[in-house]
């Protein structure tokens, strides 16, 4: 009789543990919140068109400060949100933070061939296109404005030295003519 009660107690404890583990598993299976998945997808360059407007709005509210300040995540999420509210299906994708875009006329920053107007991505300015054509987008190259400023500074120093030398030559005493 005692063995039977002990077996029943063990079975009941195991059953309760299984029920407790079973109710905790769905909470762990859910994983991240929707807005966190939006940010993760943007970081990995995946399209954001699969998320609901509510989820995209939550992502806009919860974007970390460093991403908000140093990247275009809010612009990309806003474009995806506008596309969803307008009823558009695809076309807005996550983009990257690298800043190295395609320099060909047919593509865009994200490397696909979808026209820029369909992606809700604004056209690049003349300045941005000129800088991209110069090929100084990598960290290994010297920035063109720095080279221009160094050249101007050198020209000004040489001009000042020439003027000072001329002034000194005019001011020195000349020997009397014989």
Secondary structure, DSSP 8 states (H G I E B T S, - for coil): -HHHHHHHHHHHHHHHHHHHHHHHHHHHHH-S-HHHHHHHHHHTT-B-TTS-HHHHHHHHHT--HHHHHHSSHHHHHHHHHHHHHHT--S--B---SS-----SSSS-TTSS-S-GGGGT-----HHHHHHHHHT--STTS--HHHHHHHHHHHHHHHHHHHHHHHHHHHHS------
